[in-house]
Amino acid sequence: MSNIRTPPIITPMIRAFCDEIAPGQDPVYLRIRTRACCKPSECYRNAWAVATRHGGEVVHGWAITDWPGAYLEAEHHAVVRFKGELVDVTPQPYAKVLFVPDPTRPCSKSAVRPFPNMFKVLVDDPVVTAYLGVFQRFRELTNNSQREVRIDAVAFGALQRDAVVIVARMEEKYSQH
């Protein structure tokens, strides 16, 4: 089981990471309030649909997660502003989301991973480097948002085998006890 989570507090390191990604924007915790029309991993479509149906404004930015002791991660994300309050309408595995708005990187409602995830490695460890490398190769093989490509089944199978090994090593080294 992965140890990726929403950081419980906004540390100076998290604040600095957010400032690198979206200068001058403050990270904030958002409540998650999904709607029946919202599907996991479809934040752009979800935000546009809810904003259109219920009023509100789509706001783009980054969802911040971490694997404690290993790395910070920023994934491009879309939420909705209702009467001044930012709300995440996409189903999440977390109770809340740490979000930093980024008005410089908007995207369309049909976008799929329009921007690569960003990472800040917290430790000099080849296991973390290998884990993030596997993650990046997975994204490269599966990201069809910019081009039409068929996934290479052999490469994908090899990547899955690599991922099983490296995820086990990450969990062994960085599991929360």
C-alpha positions as CSV (number, residue, x, y, z in Angstrom):
1,M,0.0,0.0,0.0
2,S,1.3,3.4,-1.0
3,N,2.3,6.0,1.6
4,I,1.4,8.9,-0.6
5,R,-0.8,11.4,1.2
6,T,-1.9,15.0,1.6
7,P,0.7,16.6,3.8
8,P,-0.9,17.2,7.3
9,I,0.7,20.6,7.7
10,I,2.2,23.2,5.3
11,T,5.9,23.2,6.2
12,P,8.4,25.9,5.0
13,M,9.7,23.2,2.5
14,I,6.2,22.7,1.1
15,R,5.7,26.4,0.9
16,A,9.0,26.8,-1.0
17,F,8.1,24.0,-3.4
18,C,4.7,25.6,-4.1
19,D,6.4,29.0,-4.7
20,E,8.7,27.3,-7.3
21,I,5.7,25.9,-9.1
22,A,3.3,28.9,-8.8
23,P,5.2,32.0,-7.6
24,G,3.2,34.3,-5.3
25,Q,0.3,31.8,-4.8
26,D,-0.4,30.4,-1.4
27,P,-1.2,26.7,-0.8
28,V,-4.5,26.0,0.8
29,Y,-6.4,22.9,2.1
30,L,-9.6,22.2,0.2
31,R,-12.7,20.3,1.2
32,I,-13.7,17.5,-1.2
33,R,-17.4,17.8,-2.2
34,T,-18.1,15.5,-5.1
35,R,-21.2,15.3,-7.2
36,A,-22.8,12.3,-8.8
37,C,-21.5,13.4,-12.3
38,C,-17.8,13.5,-11.0
39,K,-15.4,10.6,-11.8
40,P,-12.0,9.9,-10.2
41,S,-9.0,11.2,-12.2
42,E,-11.1,13.5,-14.4
43,C,-10.7,16.7,-12.6
44,Y,-10.9,19.0,-15.6
45,R,-14.2,17.5,-16.9
46,N,-15.6,17.4,-13.4
47,A,-14.7,21.0,-12.6
48,W,-16.1,22.3,-15.9
49,A,-19.3,20.2,-15.5
50,V,-20.0,21.3,-11.9
51,A,-19.1,25.0,-12.6
52,T,-21.5,24.9,-15.6
53,R,-24.4,23.2,-13.9
54,H,-24.1,24.8,-10.5
55,G,-22.4,28.0,-11.1
56,G,-18.9,28.8,-10.1
57,E,-15.5,29.3,-11.7
58,V,-13.0,26.6,-12.7
59,V,-9.6,27.2,-11.1
60,H,-6.4,25.5,-12.3
61,G,-3.4,24.7,-10.1
62,W,-1.6,21.9,-8.4
63,A,-2.6,19.2,-5.9
64,I,0.3,18.7,-3.5
65,T,1.1,15.3,-2.0
66,D,4.1,13.7,-0.4
67,W,5.6,10.4,0.5
68,P,7.0,11.3,3.9
69,G,10.7,11.3,4.0
70,A,11.0,10.6,0.3
71,Y,9.5,13.4,-2.0
72,L,6.9,16.0,-2.6
73,E,4.8,15.9,-5.7
74,A,2.6,18.4,-7.6
75,E,0.0,17.2,-10.0
76,H,-1.9,19.6,-12.2
77,H,-5.5,19.8,-11.0
78,A,-8.8,21.7,-11.5
79,V,-11.2,22.7,-8.7
80,V,-14.2,25.0,-8.6
81,R,-14.6,28.4,-6.8
82,F,-18.1,28.8,-5.4
83,K,-18.8,32.2,-3.8
84,G,-15.2,32.7,-3.0
85,E,-14.5,29.2,-1.6
86,L,-12.3,26.8,-3.5
87,V,-13.8,23.2,-3.5
88,D,-12.4,20.0,-5.0
89,V,-15.3,18.2,-6.7
90,T,-13.2,15.2,-7.9
91,P,-13.4,12.0,-5.8
92,Q,-10.1,11.6,-4.0
93,P,-8.5,8.9,-1.7
94,Y,-7.8,11.7,0.8
95,A,-10.0,13.6,3.3
96,K,-8.7,16.9,2.0
97,V,-6.5,18.2,-0.7
98,L,-3.6,20.7,-0.5
99,F,-3.9,22.9,-3.5
100,V,-1.9,25.8,-4.9
101,P,-3.7,27.9,-7.6
102,D,-1.7,28.5,-10.8
103,P,-3.4,31.0,-13.2
104,T,-0.4,30.7,-15.6
105,R,-1.3,27.1,-16.6
106,P,-5.0,26.8,-17.6
107,C,-6.3,23.9,-19.8
108,S,-9.4,22.7,-21.5
109,K,-12.1,20.6,-20.0
110,S,-11.1,17.6,-22.2
111,A,-7.4,17.7,-21.2
112,V,-5.7,14.6,-19.9
113,R,-2.5,15.3,-18.0
114,P,-1.6,18.5,-19.9
115,F,1.4,19.2,-17.7
116,P,3.9,16.8,-16.2
117,N,3.9,16.2,-12.5
118,M,6.7,18.0,-10.6
119,F,8.7,16.5,-7.8
120,K,11.0,17.7,-5.0
121,V,13.2,14.8,-3.8
122,L,13.7,15.0,0.0
123,V,16.5,12.5,0.3
124,D,19.5,11.3,-1.7
125,D,18.5,7.7,-2.2
126,P,18.7,5.6,-5.3
127,V,15.5,3.8,-4.4
128,V,13.6,7.1,-4.5
129,T,15.3,8.0,-7.8
130,A,14.4,4.6,-9.3
131,Y,10.8,4.9,-8.1
132,L,10.3,8.3,-9.7
133,G,12.0,7.0,-12.9
134,V,9.4,4.2,-13.1
135,F,6.7,6.7,-12.5
136,Q,8.0,8.9,-15.3
137,R,8.3,6.0,-17.7
138,F,4.7,4.9,-16.9
139,R,3.4,8.5,-17.6
140,E,5.3,8.6,-20.9
141,L,3.9,5.2,-22.0
142,T,0.3,6.1,-21.0
143,N,0.0,9.8,-21.8
144,N,-2.0,10.1,-25.0
145,S,-3.2,13.6,-24.4
146,Q,-0.7,15.2,-26.8
147,R,-0.4,12.5,-29.4
148,E,-2.1,9.3,-30.6
149,V,0.1,6.4,-29.7
150,R,-0.6,2.8,-29.0
151,I,0.9,1.5,-25.7
152,D,3.7,-0.9,-26.4
153,A,2.5,-4.0,-24.5
154,V,6.0,-5.5,-24.1
155,A,7.4,-2.2,-22.7
156,F,4.4,-1.8,-20.4
157,G,4.7,-5.3,-19.1
158,A,8.4,-4.8,-18.3
159,L,7.6,-1.5,-16.6
160,Q,4.9,-3.2,-14.5
161,R,7.4,-5.8,-13.3
162,D,9.9,-3.0,-12.5
163,A,7.2,-1.1,-10.6
164,V,6.3,-4.1,-8.4
165,V,9.9,-4.4,-7.3
166,I,10.6,-0.7,-6.7
167,V,7.3,0.0,-5.0
168,A,8.0,-2.8,-2.5
169,R,11.5,-1.3,-1.9
170,M,10.0,2.1,-1.3
171,E,7.4,0.8,1.1
172,E,10.0,-1.2,3.0
173,K,12.2,1.9,3.4
174,Y,9.6,4.6,3.8
175,S,6.5,3.0,5.3
176,Q,4.7,4.9,8.1
177,H,4.9,2.8,11.3
